[in-house]
Amino acid sequence: MMETTPVGRTGDAADDPAILVTDRDTVWLAGTDKQVGLRVYNLQGDEIHVLETGRLNNVDAVALDDGAFLVAASNRTTPAIDLYLARPDLDRIALVNRIPLEFVDPYGLCMAVIDGEIAVFVGDKTGIVQRWAIDEDHTGSMLQVYRFDSQTEGCVVDAEANTLYVGEEIRGIWAVTVDTGARTLLAAVDDVSLVADVEGLDIYDDTGRKLLLASSQGDSSYVVYSLPEGDPVLKFRIGSNRDLGIDGATDTDGIAVSTRPMPGYPAGVLVVQDGYNVAFLRNQNFKLIDWREIELLLEGARK
């Protein structure tokens, strides 16, 4: 277990992480700061870049062909989809475009490559989620609108299955067919397994196995579901590591998971936002969990 340095602002600041891994084993963690902009950390948790671009809420990234990444974030200041071009191997990241939104308060965001096209899904606090296509010149066009009954935030795309998973905070997790908008409630808030608010979502996509991870913020836990069935297979919490002097994770907003092997994490890593870092004594930060630890819990749950 590791953690990033605390964000530079007090109060509710850190929110959502994204994991960028290059073929040269350079690893960046891009995390939003709802008061400042985008903060970038290395795998040791050191802050290496701060982009003061506005009140960013959620962030995601997709790999490009040349070792670069396109990073997208929902900007509540402008309001807009912010697009950044990141080149971790060259230690470079810059804002390349800002796509205006008609939302009063952009909120949840996720992205994927669907049929060779970069797609960004972004929502607001009224239950609207829009699908945007991003062109090579970093401009965008809005393709589709999905509507939910109440506020959504966390989302993730399974491009292979043509499915968008959306967390409606007080209702549960929806599986949405990207093209048609048809939806099924995959997991309902029941105050036992999944406790409102439903926050971060991400997919651990291993060979022959897909797992959906969700932040069950109401009880500071994390729920793992098998895909595509949506069966709950594990519920766990992240406790403290006294030997390292690291507290546990509580009141988590955003999460990100990667199957990519990286130094110290041969099976990948889970990154979660920590809403109360050392019981209010330090600013919020992000925790890094070796996926092998979660795999042990999964093996135990199967027995």
BELCOR-V100314 format. One record per residue. N is the residue number from 1. SS is DSSP state (H for helix, E for strand, C for the rest). PHI is phi in whole degrees, -180 to 180 (none if undefined). PSI is psi in degrees with one decimal (NA if undefined). Layout:
N SS PHI PSI
N SS PHI PSI
This chain:
1 C none 134.7
2 E -133 172.9
3 E -148 155.5
4 C -83 164.6
5 C -63 149.1
6 C -62 150.6
7 C -66 161.1
8 C -83 4.4
9 C -124 145.7
10 C -83 168.9
11 C 78 -156.6
12 C -80 100.6
13 C -128 -65.7
14 E -64 144.9
15 E -139 -63.7
16 E -135 134.4
17 E -106 160.0
18 E -137 148.8
19 E -113 126.2
20 E -118 120.0
21 E -126 124.3
22 C -96 168.4
23 C -68 -14.5
24 C -96 12.5
25 C 67 22.6
26 C -81 129.7
27 E -124 127.4
28 E -119 144.4
29 E -114 115.0
30 E -99 121.5
31 E -126 139.2
32 E -81 146.7
33 E -122 112.3
34 C -69 -5.6
35 C -107 -18.8
36 C -126 -54.6
37 E 156 -128.7
38 E -113 131.6
39 E -115 137.0
40 E -119 133.1
41 E -122 153.7
42 E -88 -179.0
43 C -69 -17.9
44 C -85 -2.9
45 C 91 4.8
46 C -80 136.0
47 E -75 126.3
48 E -118 -18.1
49 E -147 145.3
50 E -133 122.5
51 E -112 109.2
52 C -86 78.4
53 C -109 0.3
54 C 130 -177.4
55 C -81 87.2
56 E -84 138.2
57 E -104 -61.0
58 E -121 155.3
59 E -142 150.2
60 E -153 169.9
61 E -149 149.6
62 E -129 146.7
63 E -80 140.4
64 C -102 175.8
65 C -72 -24.3
66 C -102 23.1
67 C 84 0.6
68 C -94 171.4
69 E -132 141.9
70 E -97 123.7
71 E -111 132.5
72 E -121 143.8
73 E -143 146.6
74 E -86 120.3
75 E -103 115.3
76 C -86 -9.0
77 C -82 -42.2
78 C -77 -44.2
79 C -82 151.9
80 E -171 169.7
81 E -93 117.2
82 E -87 135.0
83 E -117 128.7
84 E -121 143.3
85 E -104 119.9
86 E -115 134.8
87 E -127 82.8
88 H -58 -37.8
89 H -64 -25.8
90 H -101 1.9
91 C 59 45.9
92 E -130 140.8
93 E -154 138.4
94 E -152 148.3
95 E -71 126.4
96 E -112 -21.0
97 E -167 161.9
98 E -135 115.9
99 E -97 112.1
100 E -62 143.1
101 C -119 150.7
102 C -87 0.3
103 C -65 145.6
104 C -74 -36.1
105 C -145 83.9
106 E -56 144.7
107 E -137 -93.7
108 E -74 152.0
109 E -157 141.4
110 E -151 165.1
111 E -147 162.3
112 E -164 167.2
113 E -102 116.8
114 E -120 117.3
115 C 52 42.4
116 C 80 1.3
117 E -116 134.9
118 E -75 126.1
119 E -118 137.9
120 E -119 129.9
121 E -110 124.7
122 E -137 138.5
123 E -125 174.6
124 E -128 -172.9
125 C -84 0.7
126 C -96 -2.7
127 C 100 5.7
128 E -92 134.8
129 E -127 128.5
130 E -109 146.4
131 E -106 123.9
132 E -116 141.4
133 E -99 130.8
134 E -105 124.6
135 C -85 172.2
136 C -64 -26.6
137 C -90 13.8
138 C 69 19.0
139 C -91 171.4
140 E -143 157.9
141 E -135 137.1
142 E -84 125.5
143 E -104 -30.8
144 E -158 154.2
145 E -130 132.3
146 E -115 140.4
147 E -123 134.7
148 C -122 165.0
149 C -78 -20.4
150 C -151 -173.9
151 C -61 133.1
152 E -115 162.8
153 E -148 -82.6
154 E -59 140.9
155 E -153 158.8
156 E -156 151.2
157 E -116 131.5
158 E -101 93.2
159 C -64 -36.8
160 C -61 -36.7
161 C -95 2.8
162 C 55 41.1
163 E -128 132.2
164 E -105 127.7
165 E -103 127.7
166 E -128 133.1
167 E -94 111.5
168 E -88 113.6
169 C -54 -42.0
170 C -100 -0.9
171 C -112 -48.7
172 E 150 -161.0
173 E -109 125.2
174 E -101 141.6
175 E -102 117.8
176 E -117 127.4
177 E -70 122.1
178 C -58 -48.1
179 C -72 -41.7
180 C -99 -22.3
181 C 84 -0.9
182 C -62 140.1
183 E -139 153.9
184 E -135 137.8
185 E -76 104.7
186 E -73 -43.1
187 E -145 122.4
188 E -92 147.3
189 C -64 119.8
190 C -126 2.6
191 C 63 15.9
192 C -125 -66.2
193 C -83 -49.1
194 C -120 120.1
195 C -118 125.6
196 C -59 142.5
197 C -90 145.3
198 E -76 124.3
199 E -117 -111.5
200 E -68 145.7
201 E -132 143.5
202 E -159 165.4
203 E -118 128.2
204 E -92 106.4
205 E -107 90.8
206 E -97 164.8
207 C -60 116.5
208 C 79 4.9
209 E -149 130.9
210 E -125 133.1
211 E -127 132.0
212 E -96 125.1
213 E -107 139.3
214 E -134 141.5
215 E -87 113.6
216 E -93 85.7
217 H -65 -32.1
218 H -61 -28.4
219 H -124 21.9
220 C 50 49.4
221 E -132 178.5
222 E -135 135.0
223 E -117 136.8
224 E -113 129.5
225 E -119 143.9
226 E -77 146.5
227 E -120 143.4
228 C -90 0.2
229 C -65 -36.9
230 C 84 18.6
231 C -77 132.7
232 E -71 128.1
233 E -117 -14.2
234 E -164 142.1
235 E -131 128.9
236 E -146 164.8
237 C -123 161.5
238 E -108 108.4
239 C -90 -179.1
240 C -81 158.3
241 E -118 97.5
242 C -67 -32.7
243 C -62 -35.5
244 C -95 -6.7
245 C 71 32.9
246 E -113 128.6
247 C -79 169.4
248 C -77 -178.6
249 E -108 131.8
250 C -137 155.7
251 C 52 45.1
252 C -72 134.3
253 C -89 -95.7
254 C -85 153.8
255 E -136 160.0
256 E -149 144.5
257 E -136 146.0
258 E -136 139.2
259 C -90 -6.7
260 C -66 128.6
261 C -63 140.3
262 E -150 162.1
263 C -53 121.4
264 C 86 -10.3
265 E -136 72.2
266 C -65 -22.4
267 C -106 8.7
268 C 103 -176.5
269 E -147 148.2
270 E -109 131.3
271 E -119 129.4
272 E -131 146.3
273 E -76 140.5
274 E -109 112.8
275 C -75 -25.8
276 C -132 93.1
277 C -85 111.7
278 C 55 52.8
279 C 48 54.6
280 C 76 -1.6
281 C -81 -18.7
282 C -134 160.0
283 C -66 160.4
284 C -60 157.9
285 E -155 -165.9
286 E -122 140.4
287 E -105 143.7
288 E -114 125.4
289 E -119 124.6
290 E -61 125.2
291 H -60 -25.5
292 H -61 -31.0
293 H -67 -38.5
294 H -72 -35.9
295 H -61 -36.9
296 H -63 -39.4
297 H -66 -38.6
298 H -65 -40.9
299 H -63 -41.0
300 H -64 -36.4
301 H -70 -26.1
302 H -78 -17.6
303 C -80 NA
